[in-house]
């Protein structure tokens, strides 16, 4: 390898950082972004102060270790051209946003802005005509193209930063004779390969564009058919789920063999009875969050909701893909297919042949889900409420909504032997205690409710309703479930509650605070929740009251006292007894079965049920039954709340995001995995001669030096890492 002398290389100013001078060392973040001069001064001050070690940030470094680093850095610095002035490190702070200086209301993202009115974007509650269906799909197409453009811009910018400067590299190459001629030959060969790759990529893009056009046209017709309840002419035989899973799986042959061993029998009579019982359970009203467009933010592509959601129809993924077809009824699926689909649905796998759509009983879930999607740059993010009593399936029959836990238990999903260990860890049910699912396409058939864009809710005061929802715009939000736990802890802090030697993060029954309502707060909630109501042109916006269920839902984000007098006055003056009865009525002057069933990790649902009880007292209605609390399920034996306390202690709603630091972390993880794999194959430890993946900071330095001409792995690593989006979130933020 040619040495980088002062005559044959010109390093950038950022090469004076320790991480650039010593890229072969995995330096800690706190010291890697310091200059040798700064570290030397800090070392002198620490010695003068009598400190036992050098303290930088949150890390302590022994003096001998620091001296050795400085000597190595000095030796490397001697090879840098004398004409290159030493500059202090300049850290790009554009990705850091202080919460105290952030805007009061988050502006719409470039990818997910919904600046037009709700009815322009999402349509009205009338059945979608062909023109309206075309409008919805055009919105989806626009958002998809915007996300792709943003990703291309990000990838291009990253390659531009990491690519060698042509003039400097050519000048360096001219100085080194025969070895440089070999490098030039290599570069010509590399250029030919890049040209071939570019042609292949262009051809693939053209094919993908043609496929997208054909699929959009097909989806437009399918959406029109489903919206008016017409059977599609091209509806074929249902997809064989297990065969499709085998084709999709890249796992080992043992996993495919386990898939084939799943039961091919139809559900038993007992299981069908359990399904019939389950679909009668739960409240009359459910909520749902969905997005129309992908988003590209924080270096990854964040995909829109699986399937398609409009104000009048909810279509699962299998009904929106050209080569997939639905089973007519849930009982037509085999036991093995149901186990596979239910398991992957609750794990948020977003299968293209998924036949289920999700709804929820927890208001906090709908809002947190929407905020996570919006923060990731997804477009057309909205929250929707529906009355399950008016919903119909594709056959015109009442649509069935099942508590996921009931299906999970009826088919013993967790104990299926085909699940790998990693999947079993994702199947712990505390994350879906609030979830209901429907099979097949559902026609909403309710002219009262609109899909409310999350931008409009934020604009009208969502963050004022619960300030904990706000995070700095440039911070990266925690995962969906972690965010929920953080918000529960803020709204329902425990009063030193310790159960089974576990200190809980939240508690409804033993909450430390309970803030009464104010008139101003209730008016704020009224303004926000009006966005969910369809308002005829002849009506005055200010005279329309939000539906009582939606109004109460937005009062559940923190603990409130029972029988609040301010709320009682509001209910008496704006609602009627019939509005309260409608919340839980089973159609026979009774209470809907399962209305008061609630898991112990849903304090917001506890609050909602107590607000309904208070409303019954205001109008002198019979009280609803006591709560039936679900506490735990397999595999740990702990309650849901205890498991939350164990898994999420100390977690926060967001953390600062630095693109280079995140990429370095990913690259180091990839290097460790490759070393481990290479060590296993060679039959000895991981420290073999296996090829490694350089970090982003290492690539920046190498790309501006002569060594990069001979070390071609850096640029190919850039292409490989940036060309493929990462579609696996930390916890998943998509309701399928």
N, C-alpha and C positions, 0 to 999 in steps of 0.2 A: 504494500500500500504506500502511496506517495505521501510523504510528510507535508504538512500544511505549514510552509514557511511564510515569511513576510512577503516574499515575491510571488507566491503562487496562490494566494487565497486572501479573500477579504471578508471578514466576519462582520455580521451586523452589530449594531450597538448593543442589542440585547444579549450578545455573547459574553458580556462582562458579568452576567449573573452566574452564580455557582452552578445552577442546574444546566447551563449551556456550556460552561467550561468543563464540567465533569459529568457528561451525560451517561457515562457507564455506571455511575453510582445511583442507587435508588435513594436520593436524599429526601429527608422529610420536607413537607411543604413549607414549614416555618423558616427553614434555612436556605432552601433551594432558590428562593426568589430574592436573595440578598447578594450584594456585590462583595467581593473580597475586602474592599476598603471599609465598607460598613461593618462587616464581621470583625475585622481587625480592631476597629475603634470600639466596638461593643466588648470585645475580648479584653482590651486594655482597661476599659471602665469597670468591667466585672472584677478584674484582678485588683484594681485600685480600691474597690469597695469591699474587698475581702470575701466575695461570693465564692462558694465551693464549686460552682459550675457556671457556664454561660447560659443565661435564661433568655430565650427568644420565643415570644408568644407564649404558648402553653407547654413548650418543650424545654428540657434542660440538656445541655451538651457538655461532656467532659472537656477540659482544656486540651488534653493531648489529642483528642479526636479533632478538635477545631484547628489546632496547629497543623496537623497532618493535611487537613483539607486545604488550608491556606497555602501550604508548600506545593501541593499538587496544582492548585489553581495558578500559583505564580509561575510554575514551569510551563503550563499551557499558555498563559498570557504572554510569555516571552515570544511565542510564535505568531502572535497577532501583529499586523503591520503597525509600525510606529505612528503612521499618519492617522491611524484610527483613534480619535479622542476617546478617553474614558468617560462614560456617561453614567449617571445614576440610574437605577432601575426605574422604569416607568410602568406601573401596573395599570392595566385597562380596567377602569371601574364602571364601564357602561352597563355591566351585567349586575351591578349592585344597586339596590334601591332601598333607601331608608324609609321605613313605614311612616315615620313622622313627616317626611317630605313628599310622600306619594299623594296623588290627587285624591280628593274626597270621594269621587266616583270614578270607577275604572272605565276608561274609554273603550269602545269596541275594538277588538283586535282586527288587524287588517284582513285576517282570514275569516273571522266569525262575526263581523259586524252585521247587525240587522237594523239599519237606519230607517228603513221604510216602516210603515205601520204594520201591526200584527196581522190584520186581515189581508194586506197586500202580500206578505211573506207566506203565511200559513193557510190562507184561504178562509172561507166562511164555513158555517156548519152545514150548508146545503150539500147534497151529494155532488161529488166532483164531476164536472163534465169533462169532456176530452180536453178542452182548452185549459181548464183549471189543473187537470192532471199534468198537462204539458208544462204548466207554470211551475209546479212543485218540482218536477224532474229537472227543469232548466236551472232551478235554484241549486239542486244537488250537484249538477254538472259544473256550474260556476264555482261553487265552493271547492269541489274536487280539483279543478284546474288551478285555483288559487293556492291550494295546499301544495300541489306538485311544483308550481313556480317557486314558492317559498323554499321548498326543499332544494331545488336546483340552484337557487341563489346561494343558499347556505353551503352546499357542497362546492360550488365554484369558488366562493370566497375562501373556504378552507384550503382548497388546492392551490389557489393563488398565493396564500400566505406561506404555504409549505414548499412551493415549487422553487427551484433554484433560479436566480436572476441570470438571464441569458448573457448579458454583457460581461458580468463579473466571471461567470463560469468559463466563457470562451477565452477571456483574457488569461485566466488561470491555466486553461488547457494548453495554450500556445507555449507555455514555459517549460514543458516537461518531456519533450522528446518522444521516444518510442512507446513508453508506457501510456502516454496521453493518446497516441494514435490508436492503441488498443481500446482506450476508453471511448474515443470517437466512433470506432467501429461498433462497439457495443451500443452506443447511443443511436446509431443509424438502424441497427437491428431492432432496438427497442421502439424506435419511431414507426417502423413498419408494423410491428405487433400492435402498437397503439392504434394505428390506422385501421387494421383489421378489426380490432375490438370495437372501435368507433362505428365502423360500418355495421357490425353485428348488432350493436346497441340501437342504431338508427332503424334498422330493419325490425327489431323487436318493438320499438316504439310505434312504428307504423302499424304493425299487426295489432298491438294493444289498442291503438286509437280506433282501428276498424272494429275491433271486438267491442269496445266501449260504446260506439255508435249503434251497433246492432243490439246490444244489451239494453241501451237506453230506450230505443224504439220499442223493444219487446216489453220492457218494464212499464212504459207509458200505457200500452194496451192492457197489461195485467192490472195496473192500478185502476184504470177506468172500469174494468170489469168488476173488480172487487168492491169498488166504491158504490156501485149500484146493485150489487148482489147478483151479478150475472156470471154464469159458469164460463170460464175461459175455454175457447175452442181448442187450444193447443195443450190442454191439461192431460198429461200422460200418466203412466203407471208410477206409483210411489217409489221413492228412492230406497234401495237396499242399504240401510244405514251401516251395517257391519262391513259390507263390501266396500262402501265408500270410505269408511274409516281405515281399512287395510291399505287402500290405494294412497290415502293421505298420509299415513304414518311413515315416518322415516326411522322408526325404532328397530330394535333387533328382532330377529325372527321369533324369539320366545314371546314377545309381546303380541305379535300378529297371531301366533298360535293360541294365546290366551283369549284374544278377541274371537277367534273362531269357536272357542269353547263356551262362549256366552249362550244362554238358553235361547233356543229358537221357538219356544212355546209361547202361545198367547197368554196374557195375564189370566191368573186363576180366578175362579168365582169369588173367592175371598178378597183378592186384590181389586176386582171390579167393584165389589161392595164398598171397599175402602175408598175408591175413587168417587163413587156416588155420594158417599158421606162427606168426603173432603170438599167437594164443590159447593156444598151448602154452607160451609163455614166462612167466617170473616165478616167484615163490615160491608155496608152497601156501596161505599165510595172508596176508590183506590187512586193512587197517584203514579205518575210515570215521568221519567226524564229521557229525552232523546236528542240527538243531533243529526243534522242533515249532511254536514261536510267534514272531511278530514282536516286536521290541523298539523302544522309542523312547527314545533317549538321545543326548546331545550335539547336540540340536536337529534330528536327522534320524530318519526311520523306517528301521530295519534289518530287512530281511525274512528270514524263516525259510528253511530249505533248500528249494531247488526240488524239487518232487515230495513224496514221503512215505516215511518210514523207520520201520519197526517191528522188533521182534526177529526176526520170521519172514519179512518181505517188504520189498524195496526197490523202490519204484515211481518211475519217472522222471516228469517234469512232464507229458508227453503222455498218461500213463495216469491222471492225477489231475484233468484238466480235462474238463468235460462235452462240449465240442465238438471235442475232439482224439482221434485214434485212432492207435495204433501200427502200424508196418509189422511184419509177422510175423517177418521175418528182416532182418539188416543188409544182405544182398545184394539185397533188394527195393528199397532206396533207390537213386536215381540218383547218378552221380558228383557232379553239382552239389549235390544235397541233402546228400550226405555232407561235401563241402567246407564248405558253409554251416553245418551242424550241428556238425561237429568244431571249426571255427574259433570259433564263438560259445560252444561249451561250454568250451574252454580259456580264453576271455576272460571267463568268468563272466557272460555276458549274461542268464542265467536266462530263456531263451525258454519260453513256455507250451507250445510244441510240441517241446521238446527230448526226444529219445528215449534219451539216455544218462544213466547214473549213474556217479559217480566213487568210486574206492577208491584206496588209496595203499600203498606199501611203506615209507614213511618215518615212524617213530614220532613224530619231532619235528613233522612236519606235522599229524598228528592232534591232538596236544596243543595246539599253537599255534592251530590252527583253532578248537578248542573254547573256548580262553581268550578269543580275539577275539570270538566270538559271545556268550559269557557276559558279557563286559565291556560289550558293546553293549546289554545288557538283553534279549536273546532268551531265550525260555523253552524248557524241555525239552531243553537242550543235552546231548548224550551222545556217547560214543565207543563204537564197536562193532568187534569183530574177527570175521572169518568165515573158514571153511575153504572155499576155492573148489571143492574136490573134491566137496563135498556139495551145492553150490548147483545149483538147477534153474531152467530158464526156464519160460515159461508153457505150453510144449508138453511139459513133463516131461523134456526133454533136459538134459544138463549145460550149465550156464550158461557162456558164453564171457567171459573178461576179457582185454582187449587193452591192451598198453602204448600210451599215447597217442602217444608219439613214432613208433611204428611206423605207426599210422594217419595221422598228420600227414605222414610221408614218403611213404607208399604213394599218397596222393591229392594230394601236392604242394600242401598247403593254403596255404602261405605265398605261393606264386607265383600264386595265382588273381588275375586282374586286377580283380576286382570289389571287393577290399578297399580302403577309403580309407586314407590315410596314417596316421591315428590308430590304426586297427585293426591295421595292420601292426606298429606299435610294440608293441602288446600281444601279438603272436603270437610274440615271441621265446621259444624253448622252454625256457630255463633255469628258468622258473617251474613247468613241469609235467614235469620229468624223473622225478619220483617217482610220477606218476599212471597209474592203470589205469582203463579204462572198460568198462562192460557195456552191451549194447543191450537195451532192453525191461525188463520187470519180472523181478526175480530173487527166487525163494523160497530163503531161507537154509538151511532144513532142518538145523539144528545145535542140538541140545538142550543143548550144553555152555556156550554163551556167552550173556551178558546184555549189554544196553546199559548202560554205566556212566555215571550222571549226573556232570557235571563238578563239581557242588557236593560230591558225596560224595568224589570223588577229592581235592579241595582239603581237605576236612575231615579225611581220613585221612592227609594229609601230602604232597600233590603238590609244594607249594612247598618242602618240606624236601628232596625228591629233587633239585630244581634251583631254588635261590633266585632265579635270574635270571628265572624265570617271573612273579614277583610284580611288579606295578606299583601305584602309589597308586590307590585306588578312583576318585577324581575326576579322575585324569589320563586323557587320551585315548590309547589304544594306537596304535602305528604300524600300518600296513597288514599284511596277512597275510604277504606275502613278505618285507617289510622286517623284521618281527619274527623270522622264521625266520633271516635272515642275522645279526641281532643275537645270537640265541641260539647260532648256530653259532660266532660269533666268541668268545663267552664260554666255550663248552665246548671249543673246539678252537683256541686262540690260536696263531698261527704263530710259529715260531722265526726271526724276521727273514727270512721267506721272500720273496724277490723273483724273479719269473719274467717274462721279456720286459719288464723295466723296470716291472712292475706289482707293488706290494706287496699280497699277498693278505690278506684279512681272517680267513681260517681255513685250516687244513691238518690233515689226518688223519695223513699220513705224516711230516710234520715239525712236529709239535705241540710247543709249549714246555713243556707240563705233562702229567703222567700220574699221576693219583691212584689208589692201590690201594683195593680194596673193604674195608669193615669189616663185622663181623657185624651191628652195629646198622643199617647202611645197607641191607644185604640184607633184614633183617627188616622195615624200613620199606617197601621195594619190594614185599615179599610182602603186607603189609597193604593197600597201595593197589591192587595188581593182583588181589586176591581179589574186588574189586567186579565183575569181568568174568565171574565164574564162576556158573553156576546151582547153587545149593546146596539139596538136598532137605531137607525139614523134619526128617527123622529124623537128618540128619548134623550133626555138631558143626562150627560155622563154623571153629574154630581148626585142625581137622584137614584142611581142604580146601586143596590146593596150587593156585596159579594155573597155567594152561597155560604150558609152557616158552617158547613163542613170545612170549606177552605179558610174562612175567617178564623175558626178555632184552631186549625192546623198551624197557622202562623203565630199563635200565642203559646206554642209548646216548646220553644227553644230554651226556656229556663224555668225554674221552679216558681210557681205562683201560689198564693194562699187560697184556701178553699173559701167559697161563698164571698168572693170579692164584691163589694157594694158597687164600685164603679162599673164593673162588667155587668152586674145585674141590671143596672139602669140602662146600659147600652142594649142588652138583649131585649128588655121590655119595650123599648122605643123603636127598635129596628127589625125585630123578628116576631114570629108568632109561634104558638105551641106546636102547630103542624110542622113547622120547620125543624123543630127539635125531634119530634117523633120520626120524621123522615130519615134521620141519621141512622136509626137502629131498627126500624119497622121491618118485620118479617112477612108482612102482607096478611097476617092473621091476628092483628092487635097484640103481637108479642114482640120479643127481642130476637133479632137475627142470631142464629146459633154461631158461637165462636166470636161474637162481637167483643166480649170482655176477655178473650184469651190474649195474653201478652207475655213475651219473654222478659226475663229479668234484666237484660241488657238494652232495653228500649225505654228509658225514662221519659222520653217525649210522648210515647204512646200512653204511658201511665198518666201523664199530665192531660192528654186529650180526653181520656175516659173520665177523669175527675171534672174537667170542664163540662162535659156532657151531663154529668150528674148535677153540677151546679145549675145548668140550664134547665134540667128537669125540675129542680127545686124552685127556680124562679117562676115557672109556669104551673107549679103544683101538679106535676105529672108523676106517675109511679116511678120509683128509682130503678135504674138498670141493675142487673145482678152484680155481685162482687166479682172482682178480678180472679181469673184462674191463671196462675203464674207458672210459666214453663221455665225451669231453672237450668237443666243441663241435658246433654246428650253425649253419646260416645264421641271421641275415644278416651278423654282424659279423666272423666269423672268429676271435674270441677264444674261449677256453675259458669254460665256465660260471662257474668260480670267478673268472676274471679279470674277467668282466663284472660279477659281484657286487661285486668290489672297486672297479670303476670307478663303478658306479651307487649304491652304498650306503656309501661312506666317510663316517664321522662320524655315521651315523644312530644313534638311540637307540630303546629299546623303547616309550617313551611321552613325552608332553609335557603340561604343564599346560594346562588348558582354561578359558577365560573366555568366557562366552556372548556378552557384548556385543562383545568384541574379535573373536571369530569372525564375528559378524554384520556388523560393520563391514568386515571383510576381504571378505566375500561381496558386500556392497553396493558397495564400491569397485571390485571386479572387474566387477560388472554395469554400473556407470557407465562404466568404461573401454570395455567391449564396445559399449555403446550409442553412446558418442561416436565410436568407431572406425567403427561401421556408418553412423552419420549422416554422418560426414565422407566416407565412400566414396560414399554416395548423392548428396551435394551436389557431389561433384567436387573437394573441397578437404579440408584437414586436419581432424583430429579436434576442434579447438577451435572448433566451430560453435555455433549456438544450440540444439543438440539438447537434448531433455529429459534430465535426469539422475536417477539414483536416489539419494536421500538416505541417509546412513548411519544406523545405529540411534541414535547419540548425537545427531545432528542432529535426528532426529524427536522425541526426548525433549524437547529444548529448544523446538522449533517448536510442539509440541502444547500447550504451556502458555502460548503467547503469542498475541496478536491475529493475527500473520501467518499462523498455521495455518488461520484461517478462510478465507483467500483462496488458500492453497496446498494444494489438496485432494489433490495427488499423494501426499503422505506416507502418509495413512491407506490409500489404495487400494493403495499399495505394500506396506503391512503385510499386508493381506488376501491379496494375490497371492503374497507370499513364504511366508507361513505356511500357506496352505491346501494347498500341494502339497508332499508329502514329497520329500526328495532321496534317490533310490534308487541313487545312484552313489557307492560308496565309493572311497577312494583307490586300493585295489588289489582290493577285493572280498574279503569274508570269508564266503563261502558255498560249501559243496560241493554242487554240483547233483546 
